[in-house]
Amino acid sequence: MSNRSSSSVRGTQVAWWCMAIALILHVSSGSPANRSPELLSRHHLAKRSFFDLQCRGVYDKSIFARLDRICVDCYNLFREPSVHSLCRSQCFSTKIFKGCVESLLEMEEWSKLKKMIDFVGK
């Protein structure tokens, strides 16, 4: 196995472990997101949601929708309510979001997604 693929596998394993630990901590915290999975069904892309996530950049509904869609798809993959909120936290800038991108096999889009995050987040 080459160094490049070995480091890619290691990076994926680290992302999975980080996501697992974050989920365990979040679930044990008893947050409102865990008690209200129906919040996920209300798919708000309003400006308020943008600011609730501490996004300080430029609000663009289509960019925000694209980033949020990754978190919804990640939730649908894992079926854990906290995944959605953790993925979106800090305006999509956590390792959980990147872990979701990896889990959804969308890493070829990472540079574009990173630019989107920078646009809405800073």
C-alpha positions in Angstrom: 0.0 0.0 0.0 1.4 3.4 -0.9 2.0 6.2 1.6 -0.7 8.2 0.1 -3.4 5.6 0.3 -2.2 4.6 3.8 -2.5 8.1 5.0 -5.9 8.4 3.4 -7.1 5.3 5.3 -5.6 6.6 8.5 -7.3 10.0 8.0 -10.7 8.3 7.4 -10.2 6.2 10.5 -9.4 9.3 12.6 -12.5 11.0 11.2 -14.7 8.1 12.1 -13.3 7.9 15.6 -13.7 11.7 16.1 -17.3 11.4 14.9 -18.0 8.5 17.2 -16.6 10.2 20.2 -18.4 13.5 19.4 -21.7 11.5 19.0 -21.3 9.7 22.3 -20.5 13.0 24.1 -23.4 14.8 22.5 -25.9 12.0 23.2 -24.9 11.8 26.8 -25.3 15.6 27.2 -29.0 15.4 26.8 -29.2 18.2 24.4 -32.6 19.4 23.0 -31.6 18.0 19.5 -31.7 14.5 21.0 -35.1 15.1 22.5 -36.7 16.6 19.4 -35.9 14.7 16.2 -38.9 16.3 14.6 -36.8 19.4 14.3 -35.0 17.6 11.5 -38.3 17.4 9.5 -38.5 21.2 9.5 -35.8 21.9 7.0 -35.4 25.6 7.5 -33.0 27.5 5.3 -34.0 30.8 6.7 -31.5 33.5 7.6 -32.2 32.9 11.2 -30.8 29.4 10.9 -27.8 30.8 9.2 -27.1 33.1 12.2 -28.0 30.5 14.8 -25.1 28.4 13.4 -22.8 31.3 14.1 -22.3 31.9 10.4 -20.7 35.3 10.0 -20.1 35.4 6.2 -22.5 36.1 3.4 -25.9 34.4 3.4 -26.5 32.7 0.1 -29.5 30.4 0.2 -28.2 28.0 -2.5 -24.8 27.6 -0.8 -26.4 27.2 2.6 -28.9 24.6 1.2 -26.0 22.6 -0.4 -24.0 22.5 2.9 -27.1 21.6 4.9 -28.1 18.9 2.4 -24.9 17.1 3.3 -25.9 17.1 7.0 -29.4 15.9 6.2 -27.9 13.1 4.0 -25.5 12.2 6.8 -28.4 12.1 9.3 -30.3 9.8 6.9 -27.2 7.5 6.7 -26.6 7.2 10.4 -30.2 7.9 11.7 -28.8 9.6 14.8 -30.5 12.9 15.5 -27.4 14.5 16.9 -25.5 13.9 13.7 -27.5 16.7 11.9 -26.8 19.3 14.6 -23.2 18.3 15.0 -22.6 18.4 11.3 -24.0 21.9 11.1 -22.3 23.2 14.2 -20.0 26.2 13.9 -21.3 26.9 10.5 -20.2 23.5 9.0 -16.6 24.0 10.1 -16.1 21.0 12.4 -14.5 17.6 11.8 -18.0 16.1 11.9 -19.0 17.9 8.7 -15.8 16.6 7.0 -16.5 13.2 8.4 -20.0 13.4 6.8 -18.5 14.4 3.5 -16.2 11.4 3.7 -19.0 9.1 4.7 -21.1 10.2 1.8 -18.2 9.6 -0.6 -18.1 13.3 -1.7 -14.4 14.1 -0.9 -13.8 14.9 -4.6 -16.0 18.0 -3.8 -14.1 19.0 -0.7 -12.3 22.0 -2.2 -15.6 23.4 -3.5 -17.3 22.7 -0.2 -14.5 24.3 1.8 -14.8 27.5 -0.3 -18.6 27.5 0.3 -17.9 27.1 4.1 -15.4 30.0 4.0 -17.9 32.1 2.1 -20.8 31.7 4.5 -18.7 31.2 7.7 -16.2 34.1 7.7 
